[in-house]
Amino acid sequence: MTARPNILMIVVDCLRSDRVFGPGRTSLTPRIDEFAARSAAFPRMFVENPITSPSFASIFTGCYSLTHGITGLLGVQMDAKPATLAGILAGHGYHTYAEVTGPLLPVLGIGRGFEAYAHRGQAESGDTRWGRRLLERMRGGGFAAPWFLLVHLWEIHQPRHVPAAFRSAAFGATAYDRAWSALDGFIGDLIDAAGPEALVILTGDHGERVDEAARPDTLLPYFMDKLGIPRLNHEEDSRVQEDVALYKKRSRQLHEVSLRLDEHTRMREGPIAPSSRVRICLTLVRIGLSRIRTQRFRLTPDGWREFWRNKKEDFQVGLAVGQGDSRAAQRQILRMTLSQFHLQHGYHIYDYLARIPFLIAGPALKAAPRRQMSAVRHIDILPTLCDILGLQPPAGPMHGRSFAHLLDSDGVEERPLYMEARGGAQAPQDFYIRGLRSGGWKMAYAPVDSDAPIELYDLAADPREESNLARGRAEIAASLRTEAEALAGELAGAEPGGGLTAEEQILLVEKLRSLGYM
């Protein structure tokens, strides 16, 4: 095709598919519902690694994370070999723009191929000056046509952005649902501002835990027990919202410690130098003082227990640093990061974390609106868009394949998906989940811990993944594990690029700690 439509891609951080298509959803989203009714809609799109940076890299490259190089939040950078969606579009005459937030800093390399890559603070939401200016720019021809515009929205990420007008049960049963209801108007405005001829995509980067709880015979409780982390209450309430905000304040220097330890471990220069030990220990003292300030008004029995537990954690990190043991210190920081404030996504590969919606509409599709129940993947987005637009797929590495033929089809496909969860940890040997979703089964295991339980679910009979069948169906679990191991070995053989420099690490760390990721 010669005429290129403008393309608007809206990616909502933490957007679960059941909040767009689920029959029991409690949010009110009339404008999104209207868009879904005129879209080719895929309620069953799955991500490989349910955390923001790896997911965006997979969307942009069509590759799994072991190939594109973004396996977590820290110390990673996208490999230069895979072609990117923005780069491909730019090569065919598109002007490419990105409006992103959260951990998607330019230093990751995810912005490669964008003409303009704008990173904003996560407080700049659709109902602020940033949102109004973006809409004005779209309506006023502020983007040179043909354009590709990526808009990354943060409002339903913890802590949820729920304006006062939406803080009632009428807009949802949880803060998550109310934040999603509140975002409906801005998303509708973005779609309208794109114009009737635009190709519009609405999707998510990963799902989110809202009120799901881990079961005893599964990997998360095993790792938390192994690391000495108390079992958690998984209900979402106002306390979680409050705790996320508190954690952001009281751990502002934690990444400085993590950064220095990570750099030391990668350099492999033996014990931590005495001067570094002093600097890190001083940072830990500042963390402790910060925690005292943020907890001083919560002197309840529970508050005191939490306070002394935090003091113990600080002491244990300081002791490991004082002894020059970077490995032990990293492990202790992992314990601190796998707290109730971070068990929102990225800690497992369950469908409520990995299943997202994908909706696409516009004259360029030449397909009738329909809901397609095939299982498609993040890594399939890039080749699908190339197919729709009549562009030559990239010659470099790519694991996804187009699902454009399903846009106007009643046939159902089930595509196997390799999956990972690292929890944003810097010591993956202590927390690393790998798995495979294939043939109606989901299998998860710990590749570096032979004592950890294996999880196996019959997805047709048990879509909520509540009954672990690994013991009774060991032959299926073993077969899926063999397949996952073989694929992981093949992907790792691609040898993605190295990590960040010290200066790049500092920039990324500063942002991540402000977001409260660790």
RAZIUR-V626641 format. One record per residue. N is the residue number from 0. BURIAL is + if it has 9 or more other C-alpha atoms within 8 Angstrom, else -. D_FIRST is the distance of its C-alpha to the first C-alpha in whole Angstrom. Layout:
N,BURIAL,D_FIRST
N,BURIAL,D_FIRST
//
This chain:
0,-,0
1,-,4
2,-,6
3,-,7
4,+,10
5,+,14
6,+,15
7,+,19
8,+,20
9,+,24
10,+,26
11,+,30
12,+,32
13,+,35
14,+,33
15,+,34
16,+,32
17,+,35
18,+,35
19,+,32
20,-,33
21,-,36
22,-,39
23,-,42
24,+,40
25,-,42
26,+,40
27,-,38
28,+,35
29,-,34
30,+,31
31,+,29
32,+,30
33,-,28
34,+,25
35,+,26
36,-,27
37,+,23
38,+,21
39,+,20
40,+,24
41,+,25
42,+,29
43,+,29
44,+,27
45,+,30
46,+,30
47,+,32
48,+,34
49,+,35
50,+,35
51,+,33
52,+,32
53,+,32
54,+,29
55,+,27
56,+,27
57,+,26
58,+,23
59,+,22
60,+,23
61,+,22
62,+,26
63,+,29
64,+,32
65,+,34
66,+,31
67,+,30
68,+,33
69,+,33
70,+,36
71,+,38
72,+,38
73,+,41
74,-,41
75,+,37
76,+,34
77,+,31
78,+,31
79,-,29
80,-,27
81,+,25
82,+,21
83,+,21
84,+,18
85,+,18
86,+,19
87,+,15
88,+,13
89,+,16
90,-,15
91,-,11
92,-,13
93,+,14
94,+,17
95,+,19
96,+,22
97,+,24
98,+,28
99,+,30
100,+,33
101,+,36
102,+,36
103,+,32
104,+,34
105,+,32
106,+,35
107,+,33
108,+,30
109,+,28
110,+,26
111,-,25
112,+,22
113,+,22
114,-,23
115,-,25
116,+,27
117,-,30
118,+,33
119,+,35
120,-,38
121,+,38
122,-,40
123,+,37
124,+,36
125,+,34
126,-,37
127,-,38
128,-,38
129,+,35
130,+,33
131,+,34
132,-,32
133,-,29
134,+,29
135,-,30
136,+,27
137,+,24
138,+,26
139,-,27
140,-,23
141,-,25
142,-,22
143,-,19
144,-,16
145,+,13
146,+,16
147,+,17
148,+,20
149,+,22
150,+,25
151,+,28
152,+,31
153,+,35
154,+,37
155,+,37
156,+,38
157,-,42
158,+,44
159,+,42
160,+,41
161,+,43
162,-,44
163,-,47
164,-,46
165,+,44
166,+,47
167,-,49
168,-,48
169,-,46
170,+,43
171,+,44
172,+,46
173,+,46
174,+,45
175,+,41
176,+,41
177,+,42
178,+,40
179,+,37
180,+,38
181,+,38
182,+,35
183,+,33
184,+,33
185,+,32
186,+,29
187,+,28
188,+,28
189,+,26
190,+,23
191,-,24
192,+,24
193,+,20
194,-,20
195,-,18
196,+,15
197,+,15
198,+,14
199,+,18
200,+,20
201,+,23
202,+,25
203,+,28
204,+,29
205,+,32
206,+,35
207,+,38
208,+,42
209,+,44
210,-,47
211,-,46
212,-,49
213,-,49
214,-,52
215,-,55
216,-,54
217,+,50
218,+,49
219,+,49
220,+,53
221,+,54
222,+,52
223,+,54
224,+,57
225,-,57
226,-,56
227,-,59
228,+,57
229,-,58
230,-,56
231,-,54
232,-,54
233,-,50
234,-,51
235,+,48
236,-,51
237,-,52
238,-,53
239,+,50
240,+,49
241,+,52
242,+,52
243,+,49
244,+,49
245,+,53
246,+,51
247,+,49
248,+,52
249,+,55
250,+,52
251,+,51
252,+,53
253,+,52
254,+,49
255,+,51
256,+,53
257,+,50
258,+,49
259,+,52
260,+,52
261,+,49
262,+,49
263,+,53
264,+,52
265,-,49
266,-,51
267,-,54
268,-,57
269,-,59
270,-,61
271,+,60
272,-,62
273,-,64
274,-,63
275,-,59
276,+,62
277,+,63
278,-,60
279,+,58
280,+,62
281,-,62
282,+,58
283,+,59
284,-,62
285,+,60
286,+,58
287,+,61
288,-,62
289,+,59
290,+,59
291,+,63
292,-,61
293,+,59
294,+,61
295,-,64
296,-,64
297,-,63
298,+,66
299,-,67
300,-,68
301,-,64
302,+,63
303,+,66
304,-,65
305,-,61
306,+,63
307,-,65
308,-,62
309,-,60
310,+,63
311,-,64
312,+,60
313,+,61
314,-,64
315,+,62
316,+,59
317,+,62
318,-,64
319,+,62
320,+,61
321,+,64
322,-,65
323,+,62
324,+,60
325,+,56
326,-,55
327,+,58
328,+,57
329,+,53
330,+,54
331,+,56
332,+,53
333,+,51
334,+,53
335,+,53
336,+,49
337,+,49
338,+,51
339,-,50
340,+,48
341,+,46
342,+,46
343,+,43
344,+,40
345,+,39
346,+,43
347,+,42
348,+,39
349,-,40
350,+,37
351,+,38
352,+,37
353,+,34
354,+,32
355,+,30
356,+,28
357,+,24
358,+,22
359,+,19
360,+,17
361,+,15
362,-,13
363,+,10
364,+,12
365,-,13
366,-,16
367,-,19
368,+,22
369,+,24
370,+,26
371,+,25
372,-,28
373,+,27
374,+,28
375,+,25
376,+,26
377,+,25
378,+,24
379,+,21
380,+,19
381,+,17
382,+,16
383,+,15
384,+,13
385,+,11
386,+,11
387,+,9
388,+,7
389,-,6
390,-,8
391,-,12
392,-,15
393,-,17
394,-,20
395,-,23
396,+,25
397,+,23
398,+,25
399,+,23
400,-,20
401,+,17
402,+,19
403,+,15
404,-,17
405,+,20
406,+,18
407,+,19
408,-,22
409,-,26
410,-,26
411,+,28
412,-,27
413,+,30
414,-,29
415,-,31
416,+,32
417,+,34
418,+,35
419,+,38
420,+,40
421,+,42
422,+,43
423,+,42
424,+,45
425,-,46
426,+,48
427,-,46
428,-,49
429,-,51
430,+,48
431,+,45
432,+,43
433,+,41
434,+,40
435,+,37
436,+,36
437,+,35
438,-,36
439,+,38
440,+,40
441,+,40
442,+,42
443,+,43
444,+,46
445,+,47
446,-,46
447,-,49
448,-,52
449,-,53
450,-,55
451,+,53
452,+,52
453,+,49
454,+,47
455,+,45
456,+,44
457,+,43
458,+,40
459,-,40
460,-,44
461,+,44
462,-,41
463,-,43
464,+,44
465,-,48
466,-,49
467,+,49
468,+,50
469,+,50
470,-,54
471,-,54
472,-,50
473,-,51
474,-,49
475,-,46
476,+,46
477,-,47
478,-,44
479,+,42
480,+,43
481,-,43
482,+,39
483,+,39
484,-,41
485,-,39
486,+,36
487,+,38
488,-,39
489,-,36
490,+,34
491,+,37
492,-,37
493,-,34
494,-,36
495,+,34
496,+,35
497,-,38
498,-,40
499,+,40
500,-,42
501,-,45
502,-,44
503,+,41
504,+,43
505,+,45
506,+,42
507,+,40
508,+,44
509,+,45
510,+,41
511,+,42
512,+,46
513,+,45
514,+,43
515,+,45
516,+,44
517,+,47
//
